[in-house]
Amino acid sequence: MITLDDMEDMCSLTREEIAQLADHEHITLEAAVAEAEALMHAHGGPQHVHAMLCEDIRSALHADDTAGAKRLFAILRGFVTAHPEAVRGSE
Protein backbone atom coordinates (compact mmCIF):
# COMPACT_ATOMS: atom_id res chain seq x y z
CA MET A 1 0.00 0.00 0.00
CA ILE A 2 1.29 3.45 -0.88
CA THR A 3 1.56 5.88 2.02
CA LEU A 4 1.38 9.66 2.17
CA ASP A 5 5.15 9.71 2.71
CA ASP A 6 5.61 7.68 -0.48
CA MET A 7 3.34 10.06 -2.37
CA GLU A 8 5.17 13.12 -1.09
CA ASP A 9 8.55 11.58 -1.97
CA MET A 10 7.43 11.11 -5.58
CA CYS A 11 6.04 14.64 -5.93
CA SER A 12 7.72 17.54 -7.71
CA LEU A 13 7.11 19.77 -4.70
CA THR A 14 8.53 19.65 -1.18
CA ARG A 15 6.48 18.60 1.83
CA GLU A 16 6.22 22.28 2.90
CA GLU A 17 4.99 23.31 -0.56
CA ILE A 18 2.46 20.47 -0.59
CA ALA A 19 1.20 21.44 2.88
CA GLN A 20 0.83 25.06 1.80
CA LEU A 21 -1.07 24.02 -1.32
CA ALA A 22 -3.38 21.91 0.85
CA ASP A 23 -3.92 24.84 3.21
CA HIS A 24 -4.49 27.31 0.36
CA GLU A 25 -6.98 25.05 -1.44
CA HIS A 26 -8.56 23.67 1.78
CA ILE A 27 -7.93 20.08 0.69
CA THR A 28 -6.25 17.03 2.21
CA LEU A 29 -2.53 16.40 1.82
CA GLU A 30 -3.29 13.42 -0.43
CA ALA A 31 -5.39 15.58 -2.72
CA ALA A 32 -2.71 18.30 -2.63
CA VAL A 33 -0.07 15.82 -3.84
CA ALA A 34 -2.25 14.90 -6.81
CA GLU A 35 -3.03 18.56 -7.56
CA ALA A 36 0.64 19.52 -7.22
CA GLU A 37 1.72 16.91 -9.75
CA ALA A 38 -1.02 17.94 -12.16
CA LEU A 39 -0.08 21.62 -11.83
CA MET A 40 3.65 21.08 -12.18
CA HIS A 41 3.13 19.18 -15.44
CA ALA A 42 0.50 21.52 -16.90
CA HIS A 43 1.22 24.52 -19.08
CA GLY A 44 1.39 27.51 -16.74
CA GLY A 45 1.13 25.29 -13.67
CA PRO A 46 4.39 26.34 -12.02
CA GLN A 47 3.37 29.98 -12.49
CA HIS A 48 0.06 29.16 -10.82
CA VAL A 49 1.86 27.71 -7.78
CA HIS A 50 4.11 30.82 -7.69
CA ALA A 51 1.05 33.11 -7.78
CA MET A 52 -0.64 31.08 -5.03
CA LEU A 53 2.39 31.44 -2.75
CA CYS A 54 2.56 35.18 -3.45
CA GLU A 55 -1.15 35.50 -2.67
CA ASP A 56 -0.66 33.66 0.63
CA ILE A 57 2.24 35.97 1.54
CA ARG A 58 0.07 39.04 0.82
CA SER A 59 -2.74 37.59 2.93
CA ALA A 60 -0.35 36.97 5.83
CA LEU A 61 1.00 40.52 5.59
CA HIS A 62 -2.51 42.01 5.50
CA ALA A 63 -3.32 39.97 8.62
CA ASP A 64 -0.16 41.34 10.33
CA ASP A 65 1.20 37.78 10.48
CA THR A 66 4.86 38.63 9.96
CA ALA A 67 6.08 35.22 11.11
CA GLY A 68 3.71 33.49 8.70
CA ALA A 69 4.78 35.77 5.85
CA LYS A 70 8.44 35.01 6.56
CA ARG A 71 7.73 31.26 6.58
CA LEU A 72 5.84 31.56 3.30
CA PHE A 73 8.60 33.67 1.76
CA ALA A 74 11.12 30.95 2.64
CA ILE A 75 8.86 28.40 0.92
CA LEU A 76 8.60 30.69 -2.12
CA ARG A 77 12.38 31.13 -2.32
CA GLY A 78 12.90 27.38 -2.24
CA PHE A 79 10.21 26.87 -4.87
CA VAL A 80 11.68 29.46 -7.24
CA THR A 81 15.17 28.03 -6.76
CA ALA A 82 13.95 24.54 -7.65
CA HIS A 83 11.55 25.71 -10.39
CA PRO A 84 12.91 28.88 -12.05
CA GLU A 85 10.42 28.40 -14.89
CA ALA A 86 7.70 29.47 -12.44
CA VAL A 87 8.83 33.09 -12.56
CA ARG A 88 7.02 35.16 -15.16
CA GLY A 89 9.21 36.22 -18.03
CA SER A 90 11.60 33.30 -17.64
CA GLU A 91 10.40 31.64 -20.85
C-alpha positions as a Markdown table, in Angstrom:
| # | Residue | x | y | z |
|---|---|---|---|---|
| 1 | Met | 0.0 | 0.0 | 0.0 |
| 2 | Ile | 1.3 | 3.4 | -0.9 |
| 3 | Thr | 1.6 | 5.9 | 2.0 |
| 4 | Leu | 1.4 | 9.7 | 2.2 |
| 5 | Asp | 5.1 | 9.7 | 2.7 |
| 6 | Asp | 5.6 | 7.7 | -0.5 |
| 7 | Met | 3.3 | 10.1 | -2.4 |
| 8 | Glu | 5.2 | 13.1 | -1.1 |
| 9 | Asp | 8.6 | 11.6 | -2.0 |
| 10 | Met | 7.4 | 11.1 | -5.6 |
| 11 | Cys | 6.0 | 14.6 | -5.9 |
| 12 | Ser | 7.7 | 17.5 | -7.7 |
| 13 | Leu | 7.1 | 19.8 | -4.7 |
| 14 | Thr | 8.5 | 19.7 | -1.2 |
| 15 | Arg | 6.5 | 18.6 | 1.8 |
| 16 | Glu | 6.2 | 22.3 | 2.9 |
| 17 | Glu | 5.0 | 23.3 | -0.6 |
| 18 | Ile | 2.5 | 20.5 | -0.6 |
| 19 | Ala | 1.2 | 21.4 | 2.9 |
| 20 | Gln | 0.8 | 25.1 | 1.8 |
| 21 | Leu | -1.1 | 24.0 | -1.3 |
| 22 | Ala | -3.4 | 21.9 | 0.8 |
| 23 | Asp | -3.9 | 24.8 | 3.2 |
| 24 | His | -4.5 | 27.3 | 0.4 |
| 25 | Glu | -7.0 | 25.1 | -1.4 |
| 26 | His | -8.6 | 23.7 | 1.8 |
| 27 | Ile | -7.9 | 20.1 | 0.7 |
| 28 | Thr | -6.2 | 17.0 | 2.2 |
| 29 | Leu | -2.5 | 16.4 | 1.8 |
| 30 | Glu | -3.3 | 13.4 | -0.4 |
| 31 | Ala | -5.4 | 15.6 | -2.7 |
| 32 | Ala | -2.7 | 18.3 | -2.6 |
| 33 | Val | -0.1 | 15.8 | -3.8 |
| 34 | Ala | -2.3 | 14.9 | -6.8 |
| 35 | Glu | -3.0 | 18.6 | -7.6 |
| 36 | Ala | 0.6 | 19.5 | -7.2 |
| 37 | Glu | 1.7 | 16.9 | -9.7 |
| 38 | Ala | -1.0 | 17.9 | -12.2 |
| 39 | Leu | -0.1 | 21.6 | -11.8 |
| 40 | Met | 3.7 | 21.1 | -12.2 |
| 41 | His | 3.1 | 19.2 | -15.4 |
| 42 | Ala | 0.5 | 21.5 | -16.9 |
| 43 | His | 1.2 | 24.5 | -19.1 |
| 44 | Gly | 1.4 | 27.5 | -16.7 |
| 45 | Gly | 1.1 | 25.3 | -13.7 |
| 46 | Pro | 4.4 | 26.3 | -12.0 |
| 47 | Gln | 3.4 | 30.0 | -12.5 |
| 48 | His | 0.1 | 29.2 | -10.8 |
| 49 | Val | 1.9 | 27.7 | -7.8 |
| 50 | His | 4.1 | 30.8 | -7.7 |
| 51 | Ala | 1.1 | 33.1 | -7.8 |
| 52 | Met | -0.6 | 31.1 | -5.0 |
| 53 | Leu | 2.4 | 31.4 | -2.7 |
| 54 | Cys | 2.6 | 35.2 | -3.5 |
| 55 | Glu | -1.1 | 35.5 | -2.7 |
| 56 | Asp | -0.7 | 33.7 | 0.6 |
| 57 | Ile | 2.2 | 36.0 | 1.5 |
| 58 | Arg | 0.1 | 39.0 | 0.8 |
| 59 | Ser | -2.7 | 37.6 | 2.9 |
| 60 | Ala | -0.4 | 37.0 | 5.8 |
| 61 | Leu | 1.0 | 40.5 | 5.6 |
| 62 | His | -2.5 | 42.0 | 5.5 |
| 63 | Ala | -3.3 | 40.0 | 8.6 |
| 64 | Asp | -0.2 | 41.3 | 10.3 |
| 65 | Asp | 1.2 | 37.8 | 10.5 |
| 66 | Thr | 4.9 | 38.6 | 10.0 |
| 67 | Ala | 6.1 | 35.2 | 11.1 |
| 68 | Gly | 3.7 | 33.5 | 8.7 |
| 69 | Ala | 4.8 | 35.8 | 5.9 |
| 70 | Lys | 8.4 | 35.0 | 6.6 |
| 71 | Arg | 7.7 | 31.3 | 6.6 |
| 72 | Leu | 5.8 | 31.6 | 3.3 |
| 73 | Phe | 8.6 | 33.7 | 1.8 |
| 74 | Ala | 11.1 | 31.0 | 2.6 |
| 75 | Ile | 8.9 | 28.4 | 0.9 |
| 76 | Leu | 8.6 | 30.7 | -2.1 |
| 77 | Arg | 12.4 | 31.1 | -2.3 |
| 78 | Gly | 12.9 | 27.4 | -2.2 |
| 79 | Phe | 10.2 | 26.9 | -4.9 |
| 80 | Val | 11.7 | 29.5 | -7.2 |
| 81 | Thr | 15.2 | 28.0 | -6.8 |
| 82 | Ala | 13.9 | 24.5 | -7.6 |
| 83 | His | 11.5 | 25.7 | -10.4 |
| 84 | Pro | 12.9 | 28.9 | -12.0 |
| 85 | Glu | 10.4 | 28.4 | -14.9 |
| 86 | Ala | 7.7 | 29.5 | -12.4 |
| 87 | Val | 8.8 | 33.1 | -12.6 |
| 88 | Arg | 7.0 | 35.2 | -15.2 |
| 89 | Gly | 9.2 | 36.2 | -18.0 |
| 90 | Ser | 11.6 | 33.3 | -17.6 |
| 91 | Glu | 10.4 | 31.6 | -20.8 |
